[in-house]
Amino acid sequence: MLRRAAARAAAGALLLATACAGFPDGTERTITVGGDKVNVAHLRDAQAGLCEAKGVAATDPTAARADFYNQSHDSLHTVARALEPVDRGLAADLLVSMQKVEADLETKPPTLAAELGQLADVYRSGLGRLAITVTACVE
């Protein structure tokens, strides 16, 4: 059990070190998630997609759904996978919040914008835990 915990801690430290590494030659920053290189800019763009979806949810839930699935959905899963070795609780929070939004996108309740805002906040926290900074959605 201790060996497994130490391995998870080492993997998390490696992931965070990779996320923090900058490249002076101007190449895009990446993190490694499950053996795959993931562009950090793509993960940041997903936050923008959540904010866009939140902004249109009250007046155009169809556009909010398109923004969510086209710009953010895959990155949410990627960040949840990246969080598992370093913060399982936050990974679970992200997945639960994402499932709530997915259900809301089907039924289009009046709380959709608030749920998207909550998801954006949890996602931003998850990115922060991976040493990736993004701004909160503008109200």
N, C-alpha and C positions, 0 to 999 in steps of 0.2 A: 504494500500500500504506500509506504514512504517512497519507494523507488518510483512508483507511478506518479505521485505528487511532485517529486523532484523533476521528473521528465516533463510534466506539464508546465512547471515553473520555468524550466530551461527553454521549452518551446515558446512560451509566452514572452520571455525575455528576448529571444531571437526575433520573434515577430515584431515586437516593439522596436528593437534596434533597427530592423529593416525598415520599418515605417518611418523612423526618425532620420534615416540616412538621407542626406541631400547629395545631389550629383552636380559637381562644379562644371561639368561639361555641357550642362543644359538638358540632359536627357530627362525623360519623365521619371518621377519617383514611383516606385512600385512597392507592394508588400507581397509576401508569399502566403497564400491561403490554400491549405490542402495540397501543397506541391505546385500550385499554379501561381504565376506572377500576375498581379492585379494592379492596374494603373490607378494611382491614388486620385488623379483628376476625375476619373470615371466615378469613383465613390463620392467625390464632392458634388459632381453633377447630379447624382441621385438626390442629394439634399435639396438642391434647387428644384428638381422635379416634384418633390413632396411639397415644397412651398408653393409652387405654381398650382398644383392640384388643390391645395388648401384654399388658395386665393379664388379659384373658380367654382369650388364645390357647391356653394349656396345657390349660384345662378346657373351653372352648367355642369351637373354631375357626370354627364357623358364625357365632357372634356376632362374633368378631374380623373375619371377612370382611365382615359387614354394617357394622361400625364403620368399617373401612377405606374401603369404597366409598361409604358414605353421608356420612361426615364429612370424609374426607381426600383421596381420590383426585384430584378435580378441582383442588384447591389445590396438590397436588404438581406437577401439570403447569404450573399458572400460575407457581409459583415457579421452576421449571426454565426457563421462557420468560423470566422477569424476570432470571434470573442470566446468561443467555447473553451479553449485551453487557458484563457486568462481571466474570464469572468462569466461563468455559466449562468449566473443569475441575470445579468444584463442581456446575455444572448437569449434567454428565455423571455425576458420582458419584451425584447425586440420582436420575437416571433409571435407572442401573444397580441401585441399591439398591431402587428401586420395582419394577423388573421381577423382581428376586429374590423380593420379598414377594408379588407377584402370582402367581408360579409356586408359591410355598409355600402360598398360600391355596387352591390347587387340590389339592395333594397332601397338605397338612396334616402336614408332618414335625415331629418333636419340636423342631426348631430354629426354629419359626415365631415364638415370642415373642422370641428373640434377634434374629432378622432384623427384626422390627418395631421393636425397640429401636434397632438400628443405623440403620434408616431414619429414625426419630424424631430421632436425633442428627444425621444428615446434613441433614435438613430444618431443624432448629433452627440449624445452622451457616449454611445458605442464607438463612434469614430474618435472621440476624445480619448477613450480608453485605449485606442490603438495609436495614439499620438498623431491623429489627423484632425486638424481644426477646420471647422466650417461655422458659418454664422447662423444664427437662429432665423426663423422666418419672420419677416417684417409684418407687424400687425396692421 
